[in-house]
Amino acid sequence: MMGDELPYWKTGLFLMHSFLQDGENGDKYISALSSLLEQDTIPSSSGFLAYLAGKIEQERGKRDSAIAFFDRCKAKAPLTYEHLMTQDPAYDLETLKERLRASKPKEPTAVPNKPNGGQ
């Protein structure tokens, strides 16, 4: 769907954000990113999606899979790859997870029921 690329990379960011909060379902996020990579997108979108998949696989300890996604990023979008790899230290997933946990709204505390309608 050439010309309408915003949903692809935004969906990729959504999947990465979801993975950071729910790492146990990493296979599902990789599957979804792989499906997005099969779409007809501009090279920079494909490269970015491959990079995100590589970061997820790297975080999960799946080195060979991560390298394959990073190689795919480099092949599809060399300039995007170069930029992302230069900035890679800024995308430390552990730091991002901590920031997400810190910014997560606190659960509301329950107010005990008062007898007689609160009077």
N, C-alpha and C positions, 0 to 999 in steps of 0.2 A: 504494500500500500504506500507507494512513494508519495512524498509530499505531506503525509500526515504522520510524522514520526514521533511527536510528543508523547502519545500514549505508550509507545514501546519503551522508551527510556524511563518514563515515569513509572511504568509498571515494574521495570527492573529495580528501580529504587524502592518501590513498595515491597517487592519480594526480598530485597536485601534487608530492609528494616524489619520485616516479619521474621527473617532468619535470625537476626540479632536478638529478638525477643523470644524466639522459639527454635533454638538450634536442634532440638530433637527431630524436627521434621525437615531436616536439610535435604533429604532425597526429594521431597515434594517441591522444594524451591528450585533445586537444580533441574528437575523435570520441567517445571514451568519456564525457567529461563531457556532451557534447550528448545522448548516449543517456540518461544519467541524468536530464537535465533534461526529458526526455519522459515520465518516470515521474510517477505521481500522488503527489506529496510535499507536505508542509506548506510553506507559503510561506517560512519561514525556511531550510529545507533547500534549496529551489529557489534562493533568493537567494544562499545561501552557495556553491552549486555554480556559479552564474552568475558570482559574484565571482572564484572560483578560475580559471574559464575566461578571464575578462577579464584576470587577472594573467598567465596564461600567454601570451595573445595580446599583451599589452603588452610582455612580455619578448622576444617574438619579433619585435617591431617592426610588428605588425599592428594599427595604431591604430584603424581603422574597426571591425574585428572586436571589439577590446577594448571600445570604446565601446558597441557593440551588446550585449555581455554585461553591462556595467555598467548599461546602461539596463534590461536585463531584470531584473537584481537589484533595481534601484530600483522597478520596476513590481510585481514579485512580493512583495517584502518591504522596504517603505520604511524601517522601523526597523533592520532588519539592514543595509541599504545605508548608512544614516546612521552606524551604529556602525563598520562596516568602513572606510568612507571616512575617518572621524575617526582611526581607528587605522592607516590605510594606510601611513604612513611607517615604522611598526614592522615591516611586512611587506615590507621591501626584499629582493627576490629575490637580489641579488648577495651581500648579507650572509648570507642563509640558505645559499646555495651554499658560501660560504667556511666556514661553521660545519659543514656536512655533510662537506666535505673534511677539515676538521681533526679531526672525530670519527670518521672512517672508520678502522676497525682496520687496522693495518699488516699487510702480507703477511708470513706467517711465512718466516723464512729457512731454506733447506734445510740440513740437516746432512749433511756429506759422509759417504759410506759408508766405514767403516773396514775394512781387510782383516782377515781371520781372525775374522769375526763380532764385531768391535769390541774385540778384546783386543790 
